Each structure stands twice: as structure tokens, then as C-alpha cells.
Amino acid sequence: MFETITSRFTDIVAGLRGKKITEGNVKETVRAIRVALLEADVALPVVKSFVKKVSDKALGLEVVEGVDAGQLFVKIVQDELTELMGPVDPEIPFRNKGPTVILLAGLQGSGKTTTCAKLAKLLRDKKERRPLMVAADLQRPAAIEQLKVLGKQLDIPVFHEPDLAPPKLCERAVEEAQRLGCDTVLLDTAGRLHIDEALMGELKDVAKKTKPDQIFLVCDAMTGQDAVNSAKEFNETLELTGLILTKLDGDARGGAALSVKHITGKTIKFIGTGEKLDRLEPFHPDRMASRILGMGDVVSLVEQAQDKMDQKLQEEMEQKIRDASWNLNDFLKQIDQIKKMGPLRDLLSMLPGIGAKVDELGLQGDEMKIVESIIQSMTKLERERPAILNTSRRQRIARGCGRTVEDVNGLLKQFKQMKGLMDSMAGGGGGGGMFGKMKAMNAMRKQIKSGEGMGQAMGGLPGLDPSAGGMGLDGMPALPNMEADAPVRSGKSKKDLQKQKKAERQRRRKQRKRR
């Protein structure tokens, strides 16, 4: 998400480093920021307000001795971005007695139904609530079946009664929630292709009948200014309590996220970052500001690792590394753990200095599948003892997975480098090597909540160890074509490759003679 604006802001930030703050520099930089925001489809009133605040603060900037003036300017931009999208407010007040009613509104196609299921899952898993989802979108019959299917997947009840108008249906749903012992009711209301009186009238009637505690507007971040305009109309009619931005994993330019809070005055509660039902997360404006400026979001990355990775498996991996018994089977398990955290592209975009350069890596989205296919084409013995993989075995593996021998050689070379690094660390143990980093994962759970330990975050996150070579992974070496300094090939010289081809030709001639 935000690739375009992140790229522009990264260039602006890079141009400031090492420079002194002057009136000319400020004007030039502010002009570049204005263009970047307008290209990102940020609302014009928001752009004017933002650049004015940045300019006023920069011109009145007191340079601290020993601190680069350009860095101070970047700090101003980051603070203003955070204020523009903030504050952090992911909490939902719940009733002490009776079910808490949450009404989800939005235009058709904004992702209300899927968001309803995502929010129900989040409340159940994170808040230990007992939600009931209500299929009240009668304008789109498929929405009712969709919510029922999602409810079945999550094992969360879905309420719907045919032949009832939405206001009466939602009122009955609240009564049913009390009967079932559900403490939270999520109303998936109908949307329209555009805002009209019939839509607003129906939502008003639903709100009058159910008296919702929270009214969340679900906005499609990919619609840009349309999301902002619809948010303004909904807020004037319903008095929203919060916003949920969806589809931020697409090619959203960021205009909605940067504009909608300023226009409505309502905070962004959650953001949807993928189609899977666990891809709804609290919105943190400070972290988003950091990502927009190309500084990454290590805290969110560590939190995902804590939440998705199997701690017991990580401890087993540590012991295998200590025993020098780590092999390709373990490597495959680590890949599976990394996949649970989300797409590789999203993970890399959270790393400082890489966020704006993800496009330059040429990721196709199938890098992990390639590695998996190569390893899965090996026999059990070959995975346990990669040293026995001679030329004929490598050729057979390449044919089995549909890759080239060079791909197989490249993977094995990087695995050998990674294993050598791990073996050398295993001898020292201690807290300064890999084991110290793995142990830091546990301590980081507490540090994340207090905001501390940012400096240790990169080193403590399993699966992201910069010292492993390129963007190598802890238990997962750099994927094909991703090392910065050298392509992932066989690692052999031209002369060695010629010898190998000559030997292969001789072997084929002998086979033909036997026939």
C-alpha cells in the first residue's frame, strides 16, 4: 500500500539529509510534498492545511547542536502525518449489561460483509467476546449467503429472517442475541452504488430501532476522494463513531487514509490489509507515518511474528541449530511460519529503508513457492543430508519442480552459507549471537506494549536477520533473485560450468552407445 507516495516522500527525505534549513529549502521541499500529496489523491483542503503547518514549523525550527537539520525537518513531517491520521483509538467500549450493538455502514463494494466477519473474529479472538453477525443487507441477496458461509468458517452464529424489513430484522437480532447469550451484535447493513435518500432513510430506521453503541463506516481506500465524500455524507446523517479502511493491500494511493479523518473528524479504528479473515488490524497513525516516509514499521512486524509464529517450533529450531542438526526439512517449516505472517512483499515493506524500494526487488509473489517446490522435490534423505546432492540428483530435482539446475544450485549454496553461519554461532551461544536474538523474542513481547526495544526489534525477529546475507531469513536464506550484490545462480565459474557441460555430453554419448 502507499507505494507511490512512499517513493515520493523517500526521495524528498533523501534530498534533505545533510542540508541546512533555509527559507529556500523549505519552500522547495514543501512544494514537493504538496505535489506528492495531490498525486496520492489527498483532498485539497487537507493538503493546504498540512503543508502550511509543516512550513510554519520548519521556518521556526531551532536546530539542535549535533543533529542534522534535515532530520529535524523529517521529524516535523512525521509528526504532522501522525497528527493528520491520528489519534490511535482501536478500543471499542462495551456495555456492562446487554449486548453491545455495532452498526456497519458503507457503499456497495466497500467490503462491509467481509469486514463484518473479520471484526467478529477479532473481537472473539482478541477481546474474548461472543459476537452475533446479522445479515441485514437485503439489497444484495448474495451478501446474506456470503455472511452465512463466513460465519460457518469462523463458527460464529449468523442471524437472518426472510420477509422482514432491515429495521425490524435488526431489532429481532438484538433480542436473539440476548437469548443466545451473545454479548456483541454486528449489523451488516445494505449498501448502494451511491448515497441516496432511500439508503440513508433505511439506516436511520435501523439506528432508531437498535440504538447502536458504535457506528463504523467501512470505506474502500482504493476509491480515493469518493471514500472521503461518502464518509462526509454518512457522518452528517448518522454521527459516526469510527472508520474502517479496507483494501489497503491493493494499489491504494493513500489519499483516503490521509484525508478521511481530517474531513470527518472521526478516528480510523481498523484497516483491512488482505482478503483473509485475520487481515484486520488496529490502525496506528504513527506507524503508518513511518512507513509513508520509508522508515518501515518494525513494531508491527514484530507483533505479527509474535502472533503468527509457533513459539514451540522456534524453540525446537534453536535446539537443532545448537546441535548442528538443522536441515532442509527445518528450513521448509520456517518458510511455512513466514507465510503465516502474510505476503513477503508486505513484510519487506515494513523494513526500514526497503519500504519504498520493494518494487525494485522484482518480486513476483511466488518466491516462497519456488523454494518450497525445490525442497519438496527432494527425497527425505536428501533433505536431511544436502551434501549428497550431486549433479544427477540436482538435475532430477530441477525436472521435478519445473525449475532450472541453477535455481537448485543457488538455493543450496545459500543454504550452505546460512548453515555455516548458524554452526559458527552455535559454538558461541551467548546473548550476542543468534540465540540471544531468539531469546529476545520473548522479552520483546513486553517491550512492544511499552514502545521500548525498537533498536532490538530487527535483531530479535525470527525470520529477519540482516546479517544472514542480503535479505536472508533466520532459518530461511535469501530467496531467488533477491540478493542485492549477486544474482542467485550456481556459484560456479565459467570454466567449471564448461567442464560440467562437457561431462554431461560424454555421459549422454555413452548412454547412446549402450542402447
C-alpha positions as CSV (number, residue, x, y, z in Angstrom):
1,M,0.0,0.0,0.0
2,F,1.1,3.7,-0.5
3,E,4.0,2.7,-2.8
4,T,3.7,5.9,-4.9
5,I,3.5,8.3,-2.0
6,T,6.2,6.4,0.0
7,S,8.5,6.6,-3.0
8,R,8.0,10.3,-3.4
9,F,8.4,11.0,0.3
10,T,11.5,8.9,0.5
11,D,13.1,10.9,-2.3
12,I,12.1,14.1,-0.6
13,V,13.6,12.9,2.7
14,A,16.8,11.8,1.0
15,G,17.2,15.2,-0.6
16,L,17.1,16.9,2.8
17,R,19.8,14.9,4.5
18,G,23.0,16.9,5.2
19,K,21.4,20.2,4.3
20,K,20.8,23.2,6.5
21,I,17.2,24.5,6.8
22,T,16.8,27.7,4.9
23,E,13.7,29.5,3.6
24,G,14.6,28.4,0.1
25,N,15.0,24.7,1.1
26,V,11.7,24.8,3.0
27,K,9.8,26.3,0.1
28,E,11.2,23.8,-2.4
29,T,10.6,20.8,-0.1
30,V,7.0,21.9,0.8
31,R,6.3,22.3,-2.9
32,A,7.4,18.7,-3.5
33,I,5.3,17.5,-0.6
34,R,2.3,19.3,-2.0
35,V,2.7,17.6,-5.3
36,A,3.2,14.2,-3.7
37,L,0.0,14.5,-1.7
38,L,-2.1,15.7,-4.6
39,E,-0.8,12.8,-6.7
40,A,-1.9,10.5,-3.8
41,D,-5.4,11.8,-4.2
42,V,-5.4,13.6,-0.9
43,A,-8.2,16.2,-0.5
44,L,-7.2,19.7,-1.4
45,P,-8.2,21.3,1.9
46,V,-6.1,18.6,3.7
47,V,-3.1,19.3,1.5
48,K,-3.3,23.1,2.1
49,S,-3.6,22.7,5.9
50,F,-0.8,20.1,6.0
51,V,1.8,22.0,4.0
52,K,1.1,25.2,5.9
53,K,1.7,23.5,9.3
54,V,4.9,21.9,8.0
55,S,6.2,25.2,6.5
56,D,5.4,27.2,9.7
57,K,7.1,24.7,12.0
58,A,10.1,24.3,9.7
59,L,10.7,28.1,9.4
60,G,10.6,28.4,13.1
61,L,12.8,25.4,13.7
62,E,15.5,25.6,16.3
63,V,18.4,23.5,15.2
64,V,19.8,21.3,17.9
65,E,23.6,21.1,18.0
66,G,24.9,17.8,16.6
67,V,21.6,17.0,14.9
68,D,21.2,17.3,11.2
69,A,18.7,20.0,10.3
70,G,17.3,17.8,7.5
71,Q,16.5,15.1,10.1
72,L,14.6,17.6,12.2
73,F,12.6,18.6,9.2
74,V,11.7,14.9,8.6
75,K,10.6,14.7,12.2
76,I,8.3,17.6,11.6
77,V,6.7,15.9,8.6
78,Q,6.4,12.6,10.5
79,D,4.7,14.3,13.5
80,E,2.3,16.2,11.2
81,L,1.4,13.0,9.3
82,T,0.7,11.2,12.6
83,E,-1.5,14.1,13.8
84,L,-3.3,14.1,10.4
85,M,-4.3,10.5,10.7
86,G,-4.4,10.1,14.5
87,P,-5.0,9.6,17.3
88,V,-4.7,5.9,18.0
89,D,-8.1,4.6,19.1
90,P,-8.7,0.9,18.4
91,E,-10.7,0.4,21.6
92,I,-14.5,-0.3,21.5
93,P,-16.5,0.5,24.6
94,F,-18.7,-2.4,25.6
95,R,-21.9,-2.4,27.6
96,N,-21.9,-3.8,31.1
97,K,-25.4,-5.2,30.6
98,G,-27.0,-6.4,27.4
99,P,-25.4,-6.9,24.0
100,T,-23.2,-4.1,22.5
101,V,-24.6,-3.2,19.1
102,I,-22.2,-2.2,16.3
103,L,-23.6,-1.0,13.0
104,L,-21.5,-1.2,9.9
105,A,-22.4,1.1,7.1
106,G,-20.9,1.9,3.7
107,L,-21.4,2.0,0.0
108,Q,-21.8,-1.2,-2.1
109,G,-18.5,-2.9,-2.8
110,S,-16.6,-1.3,0.1
111,G,-16.2,-4.7,1.8
112,K,-18.8,-4.4,4.6
113,T,-19.7,-8.1,4.7
114,T,-16.1,-9.4,4.8
115,T,-15.2,-6.7,7.3
116,C,-18.1,-7.8,9.5
117,A,-16.7,-11.3,9.6
118,K,-13.2,-10.0,10.2
119,L,-14.3,-7.8,13.1
120,A,-16.3,-10.6,14.6
121,K,-13.2,-12.8,14.5
122,L,-11.0,-10.1,16.0
123,L,-13.5,-9.4,18.8
124,R,-13.8,-13.1,19.6
125,D,-10.1,-13.9,19.5
126,K,-8.6,-10.7,21.0
127,K,-11.4,-9.4,23.2
128,E,-13.0,-12.8,24.2
129,R,-16.4,-11.6,23.1
130,R,-19.3,-13.7,21.9
131,P,-20.4,-12.0,18.6
132,L,-23.6,-12.5,16.6
133,M,-23.5,-11.4,12.9
134,V,-26.7,-10.1,11.4
135,A,-27.3,-10.4,7.6
136,A,-29.3,-7.2,7.1
137,D,-28.2,-6.4,3.5
138,L,-31.4,-7.3,1.6
139,Q,-30.4,-5.3,-1.4
140,R,-27.8,-7.9,-2.4
141,P,-29.1,-11.4,-1.8
142,A,-25.6,-12.8,-2.2
143,A,-24.5,-10.9,0.8
144,I,-26.7,-13.0,3.1
145,E,-25.3,-16.2,1.8
146,Q,-21.8,-14.8,1.9
147,L,-22.1,-13.9,5.6
148,K,-23.6,-17.3,6.4
149,V,-20.6,-19.0,4.7
150,L,-18.2,-16.8,6.6
151,G,-20.0,-17.5,9.8
152,K,-19.7,-21.2,9.2
153,Q,-16.0,-20.9,8.6
154,L,-15.5,-19.0,11.8
155,D,-18.0,-20.9,13.8
156,I,-19.8,-17.6,14.7
157,P,-23.6,-17.5,14.6
158,V,-25.4,-15.5,11.8
159,F,-28.9,-14.2,12.2
160,H,-31.3,-13.7,9.4
161,E,-35.1,-14.0,8.9
162,P,-36.6,-13.7,5.5
163,D,-39.6,-11.4,4.7
164,L,-38.5,-8.9,7.4
165,A,-37.6,-5.3,6.6
166,P,-34.0,-4.4,7.7
167,P,-35.1,-2.2,10.8
168,K,-37.3,-5.0,12.1
169,L,-34.7,-7.7,11.3
170,C,-32.0,-5.9,13.2
171,E,-34.4,-5.3,16.2
172,R,-35.2,-9.0,16.3
173,A,-31.4,-9.8,16.1
174,V,-30.7,-7.9,19.3
175,E,-33.4,-9.9,21.0
176,E,-32.0,-13.1,19.6
177,A,-28.5,-12.2,20.8
178,Q,-29.8,-11.9,24.4
179,R,-31.5,-15.3,24.0
180,L,-28.3,-16.9,22.7
181,G,-26.1,-15.3,25.3
182,C,-24.1,-13.2,22.7
183,D,-22.7,-10.0,24.1
184,T,-21.9,-8.3,20.7
185,V,-24.2,-7.7,17.7
186,L,-22.7,-6.8,14.3
187,L,-25.2,-5.4,11.9
188,D,-24.2,-5.8,8.2
189,T,-26.4,-3.2,6.6
190,A,-27.2,-2.7,2.9
191,G,-25.1,-0.5,0.7
192,R,-25.8,1.3,-2.5
193,L,-23.8,2.2,-5.6
194,H,-24.0,5.8,-4.4
195,I,-25.5,7.7,-1.5
196,D,-29.3,8.3,-1.8
197,E,-32.2,9.2,0.4
198,A,-33.6,5.6,0.5
199,L,-30.2,4.3,1.8
200,M,-30.0,7.0,4.4
201,G,-33.6,6.6,5.5
202,E,-33.2,2.9,6.0
203,L,-30.0,3.3,8.0
204,K,-31.7,5.9,10.2
205,D,-34.6,3.5,10.9
206,V,-32.1,0.7,11.8
207,A,-30.3,3.0,14.2
208,K,-33.6,4.2,15.7
209,K,-34.7,0.6,16.3
210,T,-31.4,-0.8,17.6
211,K,-29.8,2.2,19.3
212,P,-26.2,1.1,18.3
213,D,-23.4,1.8,20.6
214,Q,-20.9,2.1,17.7
215,I,-21.5,3.1,14.1
216,F,-18.5,2.3,11.9
217,L,-18.2,3.5,8.3
218,V,-16.5,1.0,6.0
219,C,-14.5,2.9,3.4
220,D,-12.8,1.4,0.3
221,A,-9.3,3.0,0.4
222,M,-8.9,2.4,-3.4
223,T,-11.7,4.9,-4.2
224,G,-9.7,7.9,-3.0
225,Q,-11.8,11.1,-2.9
226,D,-15.0,9.1,-3.3
227,A,-14.3,7.5,0.0
228,V,-13.8,10.9,1.6
229,N,-17.0,12.3,0.1
230,S,-19.1,9.4,1.2
231,A,-17.7,9.5,4.7
232,K,-18.7,13.1,5.0
233,E,-22.3,12.3,3.9
234,F,-22.6,9.3,6.2
235,N,-21.2,11.3,9.2
236,E,-23.7,14.1,8.7
237,T,-26.6,11.6,8.7
238,L,-25.6,9.0,11.3
239,E,-23.0,10.6,13.5
240,L,-20.3,8.1,13.1
241,T,-18.1,6.9,15.9
242,G,-15.2,5.5,13.8
243,L,-13.9,4.4,10.4
244,I,-12.6,1.2,8.9
245,L,-10.5,1.4,5.8
246,T,-10.5,-1.7,3.6
247,K,-8.3,-2.9,0.7
248,L,-5.1,-1.2,1.8
249,D,-3.3,-4.2,0.4
250,G,-4.2,-3.1,-3.1
251,D,-2.8,-0.2,-5.2
252,A,-4.4,2.4,-2.8
253,R,-2.6,5.7,-3.3
254,G,-3.2,6.7,0.3
255,G,-5.4,9.7,-0.3
256,A,-8.4,8.3,1.7
257,A,-6.3,7.3,4.7
258,L,-4.7,10.8,4.8
259,S,-7.9,12.7,4.2
260,V,-10.9,10.9,5.8
261,K,-10.1,11.6,9.4
262,H,-9.4,15.3,8.7
263,I,-12.7,15.7,6.8
264,T,-15.0,13.8,9.2
265,G,-13.2,14.4,12.5
266,K,-13.6,10.6,13.3
267,T,-10.7,8.3,14.0
268,I,-9.7,5.4,11.9
269,K,-10.3,2.4,14.1
270,F,-9.1,-0.5,11.9
271,I,-7.6,-1.2,8.5
272,G,-8.1,-4.2,6.2
273,T,-4.9,-5.4,4.7
274,G,-5.9,-8.6,2.9
275,E,-8.7,-10.9,1.9
276,K,-8.1,-13.5,4.7
277,L,-10.3,-13.2,7.7
278,D,-7.4,-12.5,10.0
279,R,-6.2,-9.5,8.0
280,L,-8.0,-6.8,10.0
281,E,-5.7,-4.8,12.4
282,P,-5.9,-1.7,14.6
283,F,-4.8,1.5,12.9
284,H,-1.6,3.1,14.2
285,P,-1.1,6.5,12.6
286,D,2.5,6.8,13.9
287,R,3.5,3.5,12.3
288,M,1.7,4.4,9.1
289,A,3.5,7.8,9.0
290,S,6.8,6.0,9.5
291,R,6.0,3.6,6.6
292,I,5.0,6.5,4.3
293,L,8.3,8.2,4.9
294,G,10.1,4.9,4.0
295,M,11.3,4.3,7.6
296,G,9.5,0.9,7.9
297,D,7.3,-0.4,10.7
298,V,9.3,-2.8,12.7
299,V,7.0,-2.8,15.7
300,S,4.1,-4.1,13.6
301,L,6.4,-6.7,12.0
302,V,7.4,-8.0,15.5
303,E,3.8,-8.1,16.6
304,Q,2.9,-10.2,13.6
305,A,5.8,-12.6,14.4
306,Q,4.6,-12.9,18.0
307,D,1.1,-13.5,16.9
308,K,1.6,-15.9,14.0
309,M,4.7,-17.8,14.7
310,D,4.7,-21.0,16.7
311,Q,6.9,-20.3,19.7
312,K,7.4,-24.0,20.4
313,L,8.7,-24.6,16.9
314,Q,11.1,-21.7,17.3
315,E,12.5,-23.3,20.4
316,E,12.9,-26.6,18.5
317,M,14.7,-24.8,15.7
318,E,17.1,-23.2,18.3
319,Q,17.9,-26.6,19.7
320,K,18.5,-28.0,16.3
321,I,20.9,-25.2,15.5
322,R,22.7,-25.8,18.8
323,D,23.1,-29.4,17.8
324,A,24.2,-28.5,14.3
325,S,21.3,-30.8,13.0
326,W,19.4,-28.0,11.2
327,N,18.5,-29.3,7.7
328,L,16.2,-28.6,4.7
329,N,13.2,-30.1,6.5
330,D,13.5,-27.4,9.2
331,F,14.0,-24.8,6.5
332,L,10.7,-25.8,5.0
333,K,9.0,-25.4,8.4
334,Q,10.4,-21.9,8.7
335,I,9.0,-21.0,5.3
336,D,5.6,-22.1,6.4
337,Q,5.9,-19.9,9.5
338,I,6.9,-16.9,7.5
339,K,4.0,-17.4,5.1
340,K,1.6,-17.2,8.0
341,M,2.7,-13.6,8.6
342,G,1.4,-12.5,5.2
343,P,2.8,-11.8,1.7
344,L,6.6,-11.4,1.5
345,R,6.1,-8.1,-0.2
346,D,4.2,-6.7,2.8
347,L,6.8,-8.0,5.3
348,L,9.6,-6.4,3.4
349,S,7.8,-3.1,3.1
350,M,7.9,-2.9,6.9
351,L,11.7,-2.9,7.0
352,P,13.5,0.4,7.3
353,G,15.0,1.6,4.1
354,I,13.2,-1.1,2.0
355,G,9.6,0.0,2.0
356,A,10.0,2.4,-0.9
357,K,12.2,0.0,-2.9
358,V,10.1,-3.1,-2.8
359,D,9.2,-2.6,-6.5
360,E,12.9,-2.6,-7.4
361,L,13.3,-6.1,-6.0
362,G,11.2,-7.5,-8.8
363,L,9.1,-9.7,-6.5
364,Q,6.5,-11.8,-8.4
365,G,4.7,-13.1,-5.3
366,D,5.8,-16.8,-5.8
367,E,9.3,-16.7,-4.3
368,M,8.4,-18.8,-1.4
369,K,6.5,-21.3,-3.6
370,I,9.7,-21.7,-5.7
371,V,11.8,-22.5,-2.7
372,E,9.1,-24.9,-1.4
373,S,8.8,-26.7,-4.7
374,I,12.6,-27.2,-4.9
375,I,12.8,-28.7,-1.4
376,Q,9.6,-30.8,-1.9
377,S,11.1,-32.4,-5.0
378,M,13.9,-33.9,-2.8
379,T,13.8,-37.2,-1.1
380,K,13.7,-37.4,2.7
381,L,17.3,-38.5,2.8
382,E,18.3,-35.5,0.5
383,R,16.6,-33.0,2.8
384,E,18.4,-34.4,5.8
385,R,21.8,-34.7,4.1
386,P,22.1,-32.0,1.4
387,A,25.7,-32.9,1.0
388,I,24.8,-35.9,-1.1
389,L,23.1,-33.8,-3.8
390,N,25.4,-34.5,-6.7
391,T,24.9,-33.3,-10.3
392,S,22.4,-36.0,-11.3
393,R,20.3,-35.6,-8.2
394,R,20.2,-31.8,-8.8
395,Q,19.1,-32.3,-12.3
396,R,16.3,-34.7,-11.2
397,I,15.1,-32.2,-8.6
398,A,15.1,-29.4,-11.2
399,R,12.9,-31.5,-13.5
400,G,10.6,-32.5,-10.7
401,C,9.9,-28.9,-9.6
402,G,10.0,-27.3,-13.1
403,R,12.9,-25.1,-12.3
404,T,16.4,-24.8,-13.6
405,V,19.5,-26.5,-12.2
406,E,20.9,-23.0,-11.5
407,D,17.9,-22.3,-9.2
408,V,18.5,-25.5,-7.3
409,N,22.3,-24.7,-7.1
410,G,21.6,-21.2,-5.9
411,L,19.2,-22.4,-3.1
412,L,21.7,-25.0,-1.9
413,K,24.6,-22.5,-2.0
414,Q,22.6,-20.1,0.2
415,F,21.5,-22.8,2.5
416,K,25.1,-23.9,2.9
417,Q,26.1,-20.3,3.7
418,M,23.3,-20.0,6.2
419,K,24.1,-23.3,7.9
420,G,27.8,-22.3,8.2
421,L,26.8,-19.1,9.8
422,M,24.4,-20.9,12.3
423,D,27.1,-23.5,13.1
424,S,29.6,-20.8,13.9
425,M,27.0,-19.1,16.2
426,A,26.1,-22.4,17.8
427,G,29.6,-22.7,19.1
428,G,29.5,-19.4,20.9
429,G,25.9,-19.5,22.2
430,G,25.7,-16.4,24.5
431,G,23.4,-13.5,24.1
432,G,25.2,-11.7,21.3
433,G,24.6,-14.2,18.6
434,M,21.5,-15.8,17.0
435,F,20.4,-17.5,20.2
436,G,20.4,-14.2,22.0
437,K,18.2,-12.8,19.3
438,M,15.8,-15.7,19.5
439,K,15.6,-15.2,23.3
440,A,15.0,-11.5,22.7
441,M,11.6,-12.5,21.1
442,N,10.2,-13.4,24.5
443,A,11.4,-10.2,26.1
444,M,10.1,-8.2,23.2
445,R,6.5,-9.2,23.9
446,K,6.6,-6.9,26.9
447,Q,8.7,-4.2,25.2
448,I,6.3,-3.8,22.3
449,K,3.4,-2.7,24.5
450,S,5.6,-0.1,26.2
451,G,7.1,1.1,23.0
452,E,10.6,0.2,24.0
453,G,13.1,-2.1,22.3
454,M,12.8,-0.6,18.8
455,G,16.6,-0.9,18.4
456,Q,16.5,-4.6,19.2
457,A,13.4,-5.3,17.1
458,M,15.3,-6.1,13.9
459,G,17.8,-8.4,15.5
460,G,15.2,-10.2,17.7
461,L,12.7,-11.0,15.0
462,P,13.0,-14.6,13.8
463,G,12.9,-14.8,10.0
464,L,14.6,-11.4,9.5
465,D,18.3,-11.4,10.2
466,P,20.2,-8.8,8.1
467,S,23.5,-10.5,8.9
468,A,22.4,-13.6,7.1
469,G,23.4,-12.2,3.7
470,G,21.2,-9.9,1.6
471,M,17.7,-10.2,2.9
472,G,18.3,-13.6,4.3
473,L,15.8,-15.1,6.7
474,D,16.6,-16.6,10.0
475,G,16.2,-20.3,9.0
476,M,15.3,-19.0,5.6
477,P,18.1,-17.8,3.3
478,A,17.6,-15.1,0.7
479,L,15.1,-16.1,-1.9
480,P,15.9,-16.5,-5.6
481,N,17.0,-13.2,-7.3
482,M,16.7,-11.2,-4.1
483,E,20.3,-10.6,-3.1
484,A,21.5,-7.1,-3.7
485,D,25.1,-7.8,-4.7
486,A,24.9,-11.1,-6.6
487,P,22.4,-13.0,-8.7
488,V,21.3,-16.3,-7.3
489,R,23.0,-18.7,-9.7
490,S,25.1,-21.8,-9.4
491,G,28.0,-20.0,-7.8
492,K,30.4,-21.9,-10.3
493,S,32.9,-20.2,-12.5
494,K,32.5,-20.2,-16.3
495,K,35.3,-22.8,-16.6
496,D,33.6,-25.1,-14.1
497,L,30.3,-24.8,-16.0
498,Q,32.0,-25.7,-19.3
499,K,33.6,-28.8,-17.7
500,Q,30.2,-29.8,-16.3
501,K,28.6,-29.4,-19.8
502,K,31.4,-31.5,-21.4
503,A,31.0,-34.2,-18.8
504,E,27.3,-34.3,-19.4
505,R,27.8,-34.6,-23.2
506,Q,30.2,-37.5,-22.7
507,R,27.7,-39.2,-20.4
508,R,24.9,-38.9,-23.0
509,R,27.2,-40.4,-25.7
510,K,28.0,-43.4,-23.5
511,Q,24.2,-43.9,-22.9
512,R,23.5,-43.9,-26.7
513,K,26.3,-46.4,-27.3
514,R,24.8,-48.8,-24.7
515,R,21.4,-48.6,-26.5
